Amino acid sequence: EKELPFFGQMAHNLNSSGSAIKIAVEHATQSERMKSELITNVSHDIKTPLTSIVSYVDLLKKQAMPNDQAREYLEVLDRQSARLKKLTEDLVEASKASTGNLTVDFQRTDVNVLLTQSAGEYQEKLAAKGMDLILTPAPENPAISADGRLLWRVFENLLSNIHKYAQPGTRV
């Protein structure tokens, strides 16, 4: 009978802990939602002027440039605006993925074809840094259920990181 107050206190503590955890989860969920909304709004605000920049760069590419330096500047603008556009899109995708709002279109996907195509896009870039890309496709052409667009992004990110961070003159 003396132990009943002890168990009563334990029950009260557990109930209090449960309420505290519920409140913490609600705050974390709200914070995550606000972060996602902020990323979406900022990305949208960046996209508007970026679209204008890309359009004007495209118009300039159709014009004769007065000299090599102007052409070089235009190439830098073109390359960097494309990079900024991709980074903005990646940010929105990452935000969607972190909140579970990313739509995934599962389809039968041939991994060999997807990997070979994405590797082909990096072949020259890697070769320019003296990197030897070794790709060994599976002999049985494995097909999986995946979103080809998202899996392509995974392969592209891996190859991009290899290009950026692998030692020049190595096999990858």
N, CA, C and O of each residue as an XYZ file, in Angstrom:
688
protein
N       0.809     -1.197      0.000
C       0.000      0.000      0.000
C       0.853      1.263      0.000
O       0.434      2.306     -0.501
N       2.073      1.157      0.576
C       2.952      2.317      0.589
C       3.474      2.637     -0.805
O       3.872      3.768     -1.081
N       3.470      1.633     -1.686
C       4.036      1.833     -3.010
C       3.058      2.519     -3.965
O       3.477      2.999     -5.018
N       1.801      2.577     -3.635
C       0.818      3.188     -4.526
C       1.124      4.656     -4.817
O       1.026      5.050     -5.979
N       1.487      5.493     -3.843
C       1.825      6.874     -4.182
C       3.012      6.944     -5.141
O       3.054      7.805     -6.019
N       3.964      6.047     -4.974
C       5.130      6.016     -5.870
C       4.696      5.744     -7.310
O       5.124      6.427     -8.240
N       3.831      4.725     -7.480
C       3.349      4.394     -8.821
C       2.467      5.516     -9.384
O       2.478      5.778    -10.587
N       1.723      6.155     -8.526
C       0.914      7.298     -8.951
C       1.796      8.417     -9.474
O       1.500      9.031    -10.499
N       2.890      8.678     -8.754
C       3.826      9.717     -9.202
C       4.475      9.321    -10.529
O       4.643     10.159    -11.415
N       4.836      8.052    -10.661
C       5.430      7.558    -11.917
C       4.443      7.728    -13.075
O       4.832      8.171    -14.156
N       3.188      7.386    -12.861
C       2.166      7.529    -13.896
C       2.022      9.001    -14.287
O       1.929      9.336    -15.468
N       2.006      9.871    -13.274
C       1.907     11.312    -13.547
C       3.114     11.789    -14.376
O       2.953     12.557    -15.324
N       4.326     11.326    -14.011
C       5.538     11.717    -14.735
C       5.491     11.238    -16.188
O       5.862     11.967    -17.107
N       5.029     10.006    -16.375
C       4.929      9.467    -17.742
C       3.927     10.261    -18.567
O       4.182     10.569    -19.731
N       2.793     10.590    -17.971
C       1.797     11.382    -18.696
C       2.346     12.755    -19.045
O       2.112     13.260    -20.143
N       3.074     13.359    -18.120
C       3.673     14.674    -18.375
C       4.696     14.577    -19.499
O       4.755     15.449    -20.367
N       5.504     13.514    -19.484
C       6.502     13.322    -20.532
C       5.835     13.149    -21.891
O       6.297     13.691    -22.895
N       4.743     12.388    -21.910
C       4.014     12.181    -23.161
C       3.492     13.487    -23.713
O       3.562     13.726    -24.918
N       2.962     14.345    -22.836
C       2.464     15.656    -23.279
C       3.601     16.518    -23.801
O       3.452     17.201    -24.814
N       4.732     16.490    -23.115
C       5.889     17.284    -23.542
C       6.394     16.819    -24.901
O       6.757     17.637    -25.747
N       6.418     15.517    -25.107
C       6.871     14.971    -26.390
C       5.906     15.377    -27.504
O       6.329     15.741    -28.602
N       4.602     15.309    -27.209
C       3.603     15.690    -28.210
C       3.779     17.156    -28.604
O       3.707     17.492    -29.786
N       4.007     18.020    -27.629
C       4.209     19.450    -27.900
C       5.482     19.657    -28.718
O       5.495     20.449    -29.661
N       6.563     18.939    -28.353
C       7.828     19.062    -29.080
C       7.666     18.631    -30.537
O       8.206     19.273    -31.438
N       6.927     17.549    -30.768
C       6.697     17.066    -32.139
C       5.877     18.080    -32.930
O       6.158     18.328    -34.102
N       4.866     18.664    -32.294
C       4.053     19.679    -32.971
C       4.904     20.888    -33.345
O       4.767     21.423    -34.445
N       5.777     21.323    -32.442
C       6.657     22.459    -32.729
C       7.624     22.124    -33.866
O       7.856     22.948    -34.751
N       8.188     20.910    -33.839
C       9.131     20.501    -34.889
C       8.426     20.444    -36.242
O       8.985     20.868    -37.253
N       7.207     19.924    -36.262
C       6.438     19.836    -37.506
C       6.137     21.228    -38.050
O       6.274     21.483    -39.246
N       5.724     22.128    -37.151
C       5.441     23.500    -37.572
C       6.704     24.182    -38.081
O       6.666     24.897    -39.082
N       7.816     23.964    -37.399
C       9.089     24.552    -37.822
C       9.500     24.038    -39.194
O       9.954     24.809    -40.039
N       9.342     22.745    -39.416
C       9.695     22.138    -40.712
C       8.811     22.707    -41.820
O       9.289     22.979    -42.921
N       7.528     22.887    -41.529
C       6.592     23.431    -42.509
C       6.974     24.878    -42.837
O       6.946     25.278    -44.001
N       7.329     25.659    -41.820
C       7.720     27.052    -42.045
C       9.012     27.125    -42.854
O       9.154     27.981    -43.728
N       9.953     26.227    -42.563
C      11.210     26.191    -43.313
C      10.938     25.871    -44.780
O      11.514     26.488    -45.675
N      10.066     24.911    -45.014
C       9.726     24.526    -46.381
C       9.063     25.682    -47.122
O       9.373     25.935    -48.286
N       8.156     26.379    -46.452
C       7.493     27.530    -47.076
C       8.493     28.635    -47.386
O       8.410     29.274    -48.435
N       9.434     28.861    -46.480
C      10.454     29.887    -46.704
C      11.300     29.539    -47.926
O      11.555     30.390    -48.778
N      11.732     28.284    -48.003
C      12.548     27.841    -49.140
C      11.763     28.002    -50.441
O      12.303     28.472    -51.442
N      10.496     27.613    -50.422
C       9.665     27.734    -51.620
C       9.528     29.195    -52.037
O       9.669     29.523    -53.215
N       9.255     30.074    -51.071
C       9.084     31.495    -51.390
C      10.380     32.126    -51.894
O      10.368     32.871    -52.874
N      11.493     31.832    -51.231
C      12.778     32.392    -51.653
C      13.142     31.871    -53.034
O      13.605     32.631    -53.884
N      12.937     30.589    -53.259
C      13.238     30.007    -54.569
C      12.412     30.673    -55.658
O      12.923     30.972    -56.738
N      11.140     30.902    -55.376
C      10.281     31.576    -56.352
C      10.789     32.992    -56.618
O      10.821     33.444    -57.762
N      11.183     33.686    -55.551
C      11.700     35.047    -55.706
C      12.999     35.079    -56.504
O      13.272     36.054    -57.205
N      13.795     34.031    -56.406
C      15.047     33.945    -57.170
C      14.753     33.609    -58.630
O      15.391     34.138    -59.541
N      13.782     32.725    -58.839
C      13.473     32.280    -60.201
C      13.023     33.420    -61.109
O      13.345     33.426    -62.297
N      12.288     34.376    -60.567
C      11.752     35.456    -61.398
C      12.859     36.270    -62.072
O      12.850     36.396    -63.296
N      13.816     36.829    -61.313
C      14.890     37.563    -62.007
C      15.814     36.632    -62.787
O      16.380     37.036    -63.803
N      15.970     35.410    -62.331
C      16.842     34.472    -63.027
C      16.291     34.150    -64.417
O      17.055     34.040    -65.376
N      14.995     34.001    -64.528
C      14.372     33.755    -65.828
C      14.660     34.908    -66.777
O      14.933     34.695    -67.958
N      14.598     36.124    -66.258
C      14.902     37.308    -67.064
C      16.368     37.295    -67.508
O      16.673     37.592    -68.663
N      17.263     36.952    -66.596
C      18.697     36.897    -66.917
C      18.953     35.865    -68.008
O      19.662     36.143    -68.976
N      18.380     34.681    -67.854
C      18.566     33.612    -68.836
C      18.037     34.056    -70.204
O      18.664     33.796    -71.231
N      16.893     34.720    -70.209
C      16.312     35.189    -71.481
C      17.219     36.199    -72.165
O      17.450     36.114    -73.371
N      17.735     37.156    -71.397
C      18.614     38.164    -71.991
C      19.946     37.560    -72.439
O      20.506     37.984    -73.450
N      20.452     36.586    -71.707
C      21.687     35.906    -72.130
C      21.433     35.187    -73.455
O      22.271     35.229    -74.356
N      20.274     34.526    -73.577
C      19.933     33.852    -74.836
C      19.850     34.838    -75.993
O      20.306     34.548    -77.099
N      19.263     36.010    -75.733
C      19.191     37.043    -76.779
C      20.583     37.526    -77.168
O      20.871     37.705    -78.352
N      21.453     37.738    -76.170
C      22.821     38.187    -76.453
C      23.607     37.144    -77.243
O      24.435     37.503    -78.081
N      23.360     35.858    -76.987
C      24.070     34.796    -77.704
C      23.754     34.822    -79.199
O      24.526     34.304    -80.006
N      22.626     35.421    -79.567
C      22.240     35.513    -80.977
C      22.855     36.730    -81.663
O      22.771     36.871    -82.883
N      23.470     37.603    -80.877
C      24.084     38.821    -81.406
C      25.580     38.603    -81.631
O      26.204     37.758    -80.989
N      26.134     39.375    -82.543
C      27.585     39.331    -82.761
C      28.249     40.053    -81.587
O      27.858     41.162    -81.223
N      29.240     39.416    -81.014
C      29.974     40.012    -79.896
C      31.142     40.830    -80.443
O      31.789     40.426    -81.409
N      31.404     41.965    -79.832
C      32.448     42.854    -80.366
C      33.867     42.284    -80.277
O      34.731     42.654    -81.073
N      34.113     41.393    -79.323
C      35.467     40.833    -79.194
C      35.430     39.518    -78.407
O      34.386     39.117    -77.892
N      36.588     38.858    -78.324
C      36.684     37.566    -77.634
C      36.355     37.685    -76.156
O      35.750     36.787    -75.570
N      36.756     38.798    -75.558
C      36.505     38.970    -74.127
C      35.001     39.050    -73.850
O      34.523     38.482    -72.868
N      34.265     39.740    -74.694
C      32.806     39.837    -74.534
C      32.168     38.455    -74.683
O      31.255     38.103    -73.937
N      32.659     37.669    -75.662
C      32.151     36.308    -75.849
C      32.439     35.453    -74.615
O      31.597     34.661    -74.190
N      33.615     35.617    -74.051
C      33.988     34.866    -72.850
C      33.092     35.247    -71.669
O      32.646     34.379    -70.918
N      32.832     36.539    -71.510
C      31.944     37.001    -70.438
C      30.542     36.427    -70.610
O      29.901     36.025    -69.639
N      30.075     36.395    -71.851
C      28.746     35.864    -72.133
C      28.679     34.363    -71.816
O      27.682     33.883    -71.277
N      29.735     33.637    -72.151
C      29.783     32.208    -71.819
C      29.725     31.990    -70.319
O      29.049     31.075    -69.849
N      30.435     32.828    -69.558
C      30.411     32.726    -68.094
C      29.003     33.012    -67.573
O      28.495     32.288    -66.718
N      28.377     34.067    -68.090
C      27.003     34.387    -67.683
C      26.057     33.229    -67.998
O      25.215     32.874    -67.173
N      26.190     32.648    -69.170
C      25.342     31.541    -69.581
C      25.536     30.337    -68.654
O      24.565     29.751    -68.175
N      26.785     29.980    -68.411
C      27.107     28.826    -67.576
C      26.650     29.042    -66.128
O      26.053     28.148    -65.527
N      26.926     30.216    -65.572
C      26.595     30.471    -64.174
C      25.090     30.640    -63.956
O      24.574     30.248    -62.910
N      24.383     31.215    -64.924
C      22.932     31.336    -64.767
C      22.279     29.950    -64.844
O      21.316     29.681    -64.126
N      22.796     29.077    -65.706
C      22.286     27.697    -65.768
C      22.566     26.969    -64.455
O      21.731     26.210    -63.963
N      23.743     27.209    -63.899
C      24.100     26.587    -62.615
C      23.179     27.081    -61.499
O      22.710     26.287    -60.683
N      22.921     28.380    -61.463
C      22.037     28.944    -60.441
C      20.622     28.401    -60.592
O      19.949     28.127    -59.599
N      20.176     28.248    -61.824
C      18.847     27.683    -62.067
C      18.766     26.252    -61.528
O      17.783     25.880    -60.886
N      19.797     25.461    -61.791
C      19.815     24.081    -61.309
C      19.867     24.040    -59.787
O      19.166     23.237    -59.170
N      20.680     24.884    -59.175
C      20.763     24.921    -57.709
C      19.422     25.290    -57.091
O      19.027     24.724    -56.071
N      18.726     26.231    -57.701
C      17.411     26.644    -57.202
C      16.425     25.489    -57.301
O      15.662     25.238    -56.368
N      16.438     24.784    -58.433
C      15.554     23.630    -58.602
C      15.899     22.535    -57.603
O      15.006     21.903    -57.040
N      17.195     22.307    -57.379
C      17.624     21.300    -56.403
C      17.156     21.657    -55.001
O      16.751     20.783    -54.236
N      17.211     22.941    -54.665
C      16.773     23.398    -53.349
C      15.289     23.116    -53.149
O      14.885     22.637    -52.089
N      14.485     23.408    -54.149
C      13.049     23.143    -54.061
C      12.797     21.641    -53.932
O      11.976     21.219    -53.117
N      13.495     20.835    -54.729
C      13.330     19.375    -54.661
C      13.723     18.841    -53.287
O      13.023     17.998    -52.726
N      14.842     19.328    -52.739
C      15.296     18.880    -51.417
C      14.283     19.264    -50.353
O      14.019     18.490    -49.434
N      13.723     20.443    -50.472
C      12.709     20.891    -49.521
C      11.484     19.986    -49.590
O      10.940     19.582    -48.562
N      11.056     19.671    -50.813
C       9.907     18.784    -50.982
C      10.199     17.403    -50.411
O       9.348     16.801    -49.757
N      11.402     16.908    -50.659
C      11.778     15.578    -50.180
C      11.792     15.540    -48.656
O      11.353     14.556    -48.059
N      12.292     16.601    -48.017
C      12.400     16.599    -46.557
C      11.037     16.665    -45.881
O      10.898     16.242    -44.734
N      10.029     17.190    -46.575
C       8.695     17.272    -45.989
C       7.775     16.164    -46.498
O       6.608     16.095    -46.114
N       8.300     15.308    -47.355
C       7.486     14.212    -47.875
C       6.529     14.639    -48.975
O       5.600     13.902    -49.304
N       6.741     15.821    -49.551
C       5.851     16.327    -50.598
C       6.387     16.088    -52.005
O       5.899     16.685    -52.965
N       7.368     15.234    -52.130
C       7.959     14.949    -53.432
C       7.162     13.843    -54.109
O       6.988     12.761    -53.548
N       6.684     14.119    -55.309
C       5.930     13.087    -56.022
C       6.910     12.149    -56.717
O       7.842     12.589    -57.391
N       6.687     10.876    -56.544
C       7.549      9.855    -57.127
C       6.721      9.046    -58.114
O       5.667      8.510    -57.770
N       7.218      8.967    -59.352
C       6.517      8.242    -60.406
C       7.252      6.922    -60.661
O       8.169      6.863    -61.480
N       6.844      5.876    -59.958
C       7.496      4.584    -60.102
C       7.161      3.964    -61.450
O       5.996      3.829    -61.826
N       8.222      3.590    -62.169
C       8.065      2.922    -63.460
C       9.173      1.878    -63.576
O      10.182      1.943    -62.874
N       8.971      0.944    -64.449
C      10.025     -0.046    -64.724
C      11.199      0.708    -65.356
O      11.048      1.342    -66.401
N      12.356      0.633    -64.721
C      13.519      1.411    -65.147
C      14.714      0.505    -65.334
O      15.055     -0.277    -64.447
N      15.351      0.607    -66.489
C      16.565     -0.158    -66.765
C      17.751      0.617    -66.198
O      18.126      1.664    -66.724
N      18.333      0.097    -65.127
C      19.413      0.778    -64.425
C      20.642      0.944    -65.323
O      21.300      1.984    -65.286
N      20.954     -0.074    -66.127
C      22.119      0.017    -67.010
C      22.004      1.182    -67.980
O      22.960      1.933    -68.173
N      20.836      1.332    -68.588
C      20.638      2.407    -69.566
C      20.779      3.763    -68.888
O      21.465      4.650    -69.396
N      20.134      3.918    -67.749
C      20.171      5.196    -67.036
C      21.592      5.541    -66.587
O      22.031      6.682    -66.733
N      22.299      4.570    -66.049
C      23.667      4.807    -65.575
C      24.605      5.093    -66.746
O      25.451      5.983    -66.655
N      24.465      4.355    -67.833
C      25.321      4.563    -69.003
C      25.099      5.956    -69.598
O      26.057      6.631    -69.974
N      23.833      6.386    -69.684
C      23.533      7.719    -70.218
C      24.098      8.819    -69.327
O      24.703      9.770    -69.821
N      23.903      8.694    -68.020
C      24.401      9.747    -67.125
C      25.923      9.757    -67.109
O      26.532     10.825    -67.053
N      26.549      8.581    -67.159
C      28.017      8.519    -67.207
C      28.535      9.135    -68.498
O      29.572      9.798    -68.504
N      27.804      8.915    -69.605
C      28.199      9.478    -70.892
C      28.273     10.993    -70.864
O      29.118     11.594    -71.527
N      27.384     11.609    -70.092
C      27.383     13.071    -70.004
C      28.604     13.608    -69.253
O      28.995     14.760    -69.440
N      29.202     12.770    -68.405
C      30.366     13.214    -67.623
C      31.689     12.705    -68.178
O      32.750     13.088    -67.686
N      31.643     11.855    -69.186
C      32.848     11.232    -69.738
C      33.908     12.273    -70.105
O      35.062     12.155    -69.691
N      33.524     13.286    -70.877
C      34.490     14.300    -71.326
C      35.008     15.141    -70.170
O      36.203     15.430    -70.100
N      34.119     15.537    -69.262
C      34.529     16.352    -68.115
C      35.550     15.601    -67.260
O      36.546     16.176    -66.820
N      35.293     14.314    -67.030
C      36.201     13.508    -66.219
C      37.522     13.296    -66.951
O      38.592     13.380    -66.348
N      37.445     13.022    -68.253
C      38.658     12.813    -69.049
C      39.527     14.072    -69.059
O      40.755     13.983    -69.055
N      38.884     15.249    -69.073
C      39.624     16.508    -69.071
C      40.446     16.676    -67.792
O      41.454     17.381    -67.784
N      40.010     16.024    -66.712
C      40.758     16.083    -65.450
C      41.654     14.853    -65.277
O      42.211     14.616    -64.205
N      41.778     14.080    -66.355
C      42.629     12.902    -66.302
C      42.022     11.749    -65.522
O      42.738     10.849    -65.084
N      40.718     11.769    -65.347
C      40.040     10.698    -64.615
C      39.527      9.664    -65.601
O      38.917      9.999    -66.617
N      39.779      8.426    -65.291
C      39.374      7.313    -66.140
C      38.113      6.695    -65.544
O      38.174      6.036    -64.507
N      36.965      6.907    -66.201
C      35.694      6.387    -65.706
C      35.558      4.919    -66.087
O      35.564      4.570    -67.267
N      35.436      4.070    -65.082
C      35.247      2.638    -65.303
C      33.792      2.316    -64.979
O      33.361      2.461    -63.834
N      33.052      1.889    -65.962
C      31.640      1.561    -65.774
C      31.440      0.100    -66.176
O      31.751     -0.297    -67.299
N      30.924     -0.677    -65.255
C      30.693     -2.095    -65.521
C      29.205     -2.380    -65.375
O      28.740     -2.694    -64.279
N      28.448     -2.274    -66.474
C      27.006     -2.555    -66.392
C      26.752     -4.016    -66.042
O      27.550     -4.891    -66.378
N      25.649     -4.270    -65.374
C      25.266     -5.637    -65.023
C      24.905     -6.391    -66.297
O      24.216     -5.846    -67.160
N      25.356     -7.630    -66.428
C      25.113     -8.379    -67.678
C      23.643     -8.693    -67.940
O      23.252     -8.861    -69.095
N      22.832     -8.776    -66.908
C      21.445     -9.198    -67.120
C      20.461     -8.036    -67.278
O      19.249     -8.242    -67.202
N      20.966     -6.822    -67.498
C      20.105     -5.642    -67.664
C      19.014     -5.553    -66.586
O      17.834     -5.737    -66.884
N      19.397     -5.276    -65.365
C      18.405     -5.259    -64.276
C      17.422     -4.094    -64.439
O      17.810     -2.960    -64.722
N      16.163     -4.408    -64.254
C      15.123     -3.385    -64.280
C      14.537     -3.314    -62.875
O      14.253     -4.335    -62.249
N      14.363     -2.096    -62.396
C      13.803     -1.902    -61.071
C      12.606     -0.975    -61.171
O      12.392     -0.327    -62.196
N      11.836     -0.918    -60.110
C      10.736      0.019    -60.035
C      11.285      1.288    -59.397
O      11.621      1.304    -58.213
N      11.372      2.354    -60.195
C      11.963      3.605    -59.704
C      11.429      4.771    -60.515
O      10.826      4.595    -61.574
N      11.665      5.965    -59.994
C      11.375      7.188    -60.740
C      12.650      7.520    -61.498
O      13.632      7.953    -60.895
N      12.648      7.325    -62.793
C      13.843      7.526    -63.607
C      14.416      8.927    -63.485
O      15.634      9.106    -63.501
N      13.548      9.921    -63.363
C      14.004     11.312    -63.234
C      14.779     11.505    -61.931
O      15.829     12.147    -61.920
N      14.265     10.954    -60.843
C      14.936     11.107    -59.551
C      16.201     10.259    -59.476
O      17.207     10.695    -58.916
N      16.156      9.041    -60.040
C      17.340      8.190    -60.043
C      18.432      8.816    -60.912
O      19.616      8.724    -60.589
N      18.031      9.449    -62.009
C      18.981     10.174    -62.858
C      19.691     11.240    -62.030
O      20.904     11.414    -62.147
N      18.940     11.951    -61.196
C      19.523     12.994    -60.343
C      20.523     12.399    -59.358
O      21.551     13.012    -59.069
N      20.229     11.218    -58.847
C      21.167     10.551    -57.933
C      22.471     10.264    -58.664
O      23.550     10.580    -58.163
N      22.373      9.662    -59.851
C      23.579      9.349    -60.628
C      24.325     10.627    -60.996
O      25.552     10.684    -60.917
N      23.575     11.652    -61.400
C      24.188     12.918    -61.776
C      24.926     13.542    -60.588
O      26.034     14.055    -60.748
N      24.321     13.499    -59.402
C      24.972     14.038    -58.198
C      26.241     13.257    -57.860
O      27.258     13.845    -57.492
N      26.178     11.940    -57.987
C      27.373     11.124    -57.724
C      28.500     11.480    -58.690
O      29.643     11.674    -58.278
N      28.168     11.563    -59.973
C      29.184     11.882    -60.973
C      29.701     13.311    -60.816
O      30.883     13.576    -61.039
N      28.820     14.226    -60.435
C      29.234     15.603    -60.191
C      30.217     15.669    -59.018
O      31.217     16.384    -59.076
N      29.925     14.924    -57.969
C      30.833     14.891    -56.813
C      32.173     14.244    -57.178
O      33.223     14.678    -56.706
N      32.133     13.221    -58.007
C      33.374     12.602    -58.471
C      34.187     13.650    -59.232
O      35.389     13.797    -59.009
N      33.527     14.369    -60.121
C      34.197     15.399    -60.925
C      34.813     16.475    -60.035
O      35.925     16.938    -60.289
N      34.092     16.864    -59.005
C      34.566     17.942    -58.131
C      35.656     17.490    -57.156
O      36.602     18.235    -56.902
N      35.531     16.276    -56.609
C      36.340     15.916    -55.453
C      37.352     14.786    -55.654
O      38.250     14.614    -54.830
N      37.222     14.012    -56.738
C      38.172     12.916    -56.947
C      39.532     13.475    -57.381
O      39.612     14.539    -57.995
N      40.578     12.751    -57.056
C      41.935     13.167    -57.432
C      42.100     13.085    -58.952
O      41.758     12.073    -59.563
N      42.623     14.153    -59.557
C      42.897     14.089    -60.992
C      43.897     12.958    -61.287
O      44.774     12.658    -60.478
N      43.743     12.354    -62.446
C      44.650     11.283    -62.834
C      44.345      9.948    -62.187
O      45.215      9.079    -62.132
N      43.106      9.760    -61.686
C      42.759      8.508    -61.023
C      41.649      7.796    -61.795
O      41.026      8.350    -62.700
N      41.434      6.546    -61.395
C      40.300      5.781    -61.935
C      39.100      6.015    -61.040
O      39.216      6.055    -59.816
N      37.953      6.168    -61.667
C      36.717      6.312    -60.883
C      35.678      5.359    -61.406
O      34.562      5.316    -60.888
